[in-house]
C-alpha cells in the first residue's frame, strides 16, 4: 500500500510558475506509473499528466502540453509537476495518483492510490 502526499500549491499570477511535488511512501514495487490530475467544483477529475515507472514515457493533456512537465526521482520516491505560463483556467485542486501505465491512468477508477490534493490558484 502506497501513500502519496502532494505539496507545492499556492497562489500565483497568470504567467507565473509553480512546481508540485508528490512524495510516495510505503510499498513501492514496480512497475507502476504516476499521474497528475486536477479537479474543480462541479467537474470531473481531469487527467493532466502522467509518467511511466522509468520516466521514459510521459503523457500530457492538450490543455497543458508545452507548459507542464512531469518528472520523477526514484531516489527520493517523488514525482514532480513543473507548471509554467500558468493561466487562470489552471486553477484547481491538483492530485497525484498511482496506476499501471500512462494510458490506464486515464481510467481514474483503476488507480490504486491517491494523494490528498493541493490547491493551485492562478489570478488574472
N, C-alpha and C positions, 0 to 999 in steps of 0.2 A: 504494500500500500504506500503510494507516494503522496506526500503533502507538498502543496505549491503555495507560495506566498508572493504576491505581486507588490511592487513598490515603484516609486518614481513619478507618480502622477502629481498633478498640480494645476495651477492657473498660469496660462501663457498667452501672450498676444499673438494674433494672427501673423503668420510668417516666422514665428519662433520655432524652437525645438525642445523636445523632451526625450529622455531615454528611460524606458520602463525596464524593470528587472523582474524576473521570475525565478525564485530560488526553490529548488527541489530538495526534499529530504526523504528519508526512508528507503525502502527497497526500490532501486532504480535499475532493473535489469533491462538490457537491450533485447530486441530492437524496439524503439518507440520514437515517436515524433512529438514535437511540442508545437502548440499553436497559440496564436493571439486572437482574441475575439473582443468585440465591443457591443454594448447594448445601451439604448436609450429607453426611457419610459414609454411603454405602449408599443414597442417594436421588438421583433425577434432578434435574438443574439446573432451577430454577424461574424463570419469567419474572415479575418483581416489578413493574417499572415501565418505561415507555417514553415517549419524547418525540420528536416529529417534528422535521424539519430546522429549521422555523421556530419551533418551540416552542409552536405553537398547538394541537397535538393531543397529548394525554397518555393514557396507559393505566396503570391500577393494578390489581393483583390484589386480590381481595376481602379477602384476609388483611391487607393493608396500607393499604387505602383509608381516607382520613381521617387517617392517621398519617404517611404518607410523601409527600413532594413532590419531583418531579423538575423541574429547570430547566437551562437551558444558556446559556452566554455565548460567542458566536461570536468575540468579540474575544480571548478567552483560549483558544479551542478546548477548552473544558472543559464537561462536564456534571456536575451535582450531584444528589445524593440526600439530602435532608434527612429524617432519621428521628426522629420524636418519639414519646413514650409507648412506648418500646421494651419488648418482652416477651421472656421467656426463649426463646420459640419463634422469635424472630427471629435467634437465634444461628446463624451460617452463615458461609461464605466468600462474599463478595459480589464479583461480576464485572460489568464493563461490556462491552458489545458493540455492533457496528455492523451495521445491516441496512437494508432498503429502506424500511420504514414500521413504524408501531407495531403493526400487525396481524401482519405477517410476522415480526416479532421473536419471536413465539411459536413459530415453526418454527425451533428452535435450529440445525438443520443448515444453514440458509440464511445464517447470519451470516458475514460476511467477515473480521471481526477480533474478537479477544478480548483483554481485559486479563489480568494475572497473578493478580488476586484480592487482596482484603484481608479479614482476619478481623474479624468482629464477634461479640463475646461479651457476652451480657446475663445478668447474675446476678440471682438472686431473693433 
